[in-house]
Structures are given as C-alpha cells and as structure tokens.
Amino acid sequence: MGLDFVAVQAKRWKDVVGRPVVQAFAGSLEGFRARKGVLITTSWFSEEARRYVRNIEKRIVLIDGEQLADLMIDYDVGVAVSQTYKLKKLDYDYFEDV
C-alpha cells in the first residue's frame, strides 16, 4: 500500500456489513487525511459494499471473516498447531544397489 497513512477499522459482527458502514469508514478517512484504508470484519461484506469500494477514489481493502481466518493461519496469529502429519515417499536411492 506504499508509505501513505493507512486507516484500519475492525468490526466484530455476526451479520452482513453493508454499504452504509463502508461509506462511513470511507468518509472517516478524510479526518485523518488518509487515502487508503483496511476494513476488517468477522462476518462478510454485502455485494453493494464491495461494489462501492470499487467505484470510489479512495483505496479501501475489505477483509471478511474467511479471509481473516486464512491470514491468521498463514501468519500464525492467534492459532496453535493441534496435530501434525508425516508424509512419506519412496526412497528410490535405497533400492539402487539391490
């Protein structure tokens, strides 16, 4: 996202996050002179909200609950290993001299 100031807002919601919430966040960026923002929710964004961020000048990244969980797993944030598996393959070098 460059070296610009980036505003971040997180919402712990169970229901859909609609355009009015995203629009309010976009408006709040003005108060910080920010042109970029990240809006995170534990739920999901409506299609209208996603369409809104595609059509405005400010760059806002929307991260829904599924994406958030994927990022947490990828970067080991707030997760723990519960079980590991060994995958084995045949060692062909072992059988060359036989």
C-alpha positions as CSV (number, residue, x, y, z in Angstrom):
1,M,0.0,0.0,0.0
2,G,3.0,2.3,-0.1
3,L,4.2,4.7,2.5
4,D,0.9,6.6,2.9
5,F,-1.0,6.7,6.2
6,V,-3.4,3.7,6.2
7,A,-6.5,3.7,8.4
8,V,-7.7,0.4,9.8
9,Q,-11.1,-0.4,11.4
10,A,-12.2,-3.8,12.6
11,K,-15.8,-4.9,13.2
12,R,-16.8,-8.0,15.2
13,W,-20.1,-8.6,13.6
14,K,-22.3,-11.7,13.1
15,D,-24.4,-10.1,10.3
16,V,-23.5,-8.7,6.9
17,V,-21.6,-5.4,6.7
18,G,-23.4,-3.2,4.2
19,R,-22.6,-0.2,2.1
20,P,-23.6,2.4,4.8
21,V,-20.9,1.1,7.1
22,V,-18.2,1.1,4.4
23,Q,-19.3,4.5,3.2
24,A,-19.0,5.9,6.8
25,F,-15.5,4.4,7.0
26,A,-14.6,6.0,3.7
27,G,-15.8,9.3,5.0
28,S,-13.8,9.0,8.2
29,L,-10.6,8.7,6.2
30,E,-10.9,12.4,5.4
31,G,-10.4,13.2,9.1
32,F,-7.1,11.5,9.0
33,R,-6.1,12.8,5.6
34,A,-5.8,9.2,4.5
35,R,-6.4,7.9,1.0
36,K,-6.1,4.2,1.9
37,G,-7.9,2.0,4.5
38,V,-8.5,-1.5,5.6
39,L,-11.9,-2.6,6.9
40,I,-11.9,-5.9,8.6
41,T,-14.9,-7.9,9.8
42,T,-15.5,-11.3,11.4
43,S,-18.6,-11.6,9.2
44,W,-18.9,-10.7,5.5
45,F,-19.5,-7.7,3.2
46,S,-22.5,-7.2,1.0
47,E,-22.1,-7.1,-2.7
48,E,-23.2,-3.5,-2.6
49,A,-20.4,-2.7,-0.1
50,R,-17.8,-4.4,-2.4
51,R,-19.1,-2.5,-5.4
52,Y,-19.0,0.8,-3.5
53,V,-15.2,0.4,-2.8
54,R,-14.5,-0.4,-6.4
55,N,-16.1,2.8,-7.5
56,I,-14.6,5.4,-5.2
57,E,-11.3,7.3,-5.4
58,K,-10.0,6.1,-2.0
59,R,-8.4,2.7,-1.9
60,I,-10.1,0.5,0.7
61,V,-9.3,-3.1,1.2
62,L,-12.2,-5.2,2.6
63,I,-11.2,-8.3,4.6
64,D,-14.0,-10.6,5.6
65,G,-14.1,-13.3,8.2
66,E,-13.0,-16.1,5.9
67,Q,-10.0,-14.1,4.6
68,L,-9.1,-13.0,8.1
69,A,-9.0,-16.7,9.2
70,D,-6.8,-17.6,6.2
71,L,-4.4,-14.7,7.1
72,M,-4.3,-15.7,10.7
73,I,-3.4,-19.3,9.7
74,D,-0.8,-18.2,7.1
75,Y,1.0,-15.8,9.5
76,D,0.5,-17.9,12.8
77,V,-1.5,-15.2,14.5
78,G,-3.9,-16.4,17.2
79,V,-3.6,-20.0,16.2
80,A,-1.8,-23.1,17.5
81,V,-0.8,-26.4,15.9
82,S,-3.2,-29.1,17.1
83,Q,-1.8,-32.0,15.1
84,T,1.0,-32.7,12.5
85,Y,1.3,-35.4,9.9
86,K,4.3,-37.1,8.3
87,L,4.1,-37.6,4.6
88,K,6.4,-40.3,3.4
89,K,7.6,-41.1,-0.1
90,L,9.6,-44.0,-1.5
91,D,13.4,-43.5,-1.4
92,Y,14.5,-44.8,-4.8
93,D,18.2,-44.4,-3.9
94,Y,17.8,-47.1,-1.2
95,F,16.9,-49.6,-3.9
96,E,19.6,-48.8,-6.5
97,D,22.3,-51.1,-5.1
98,V,19.9,-54.1,-4.6
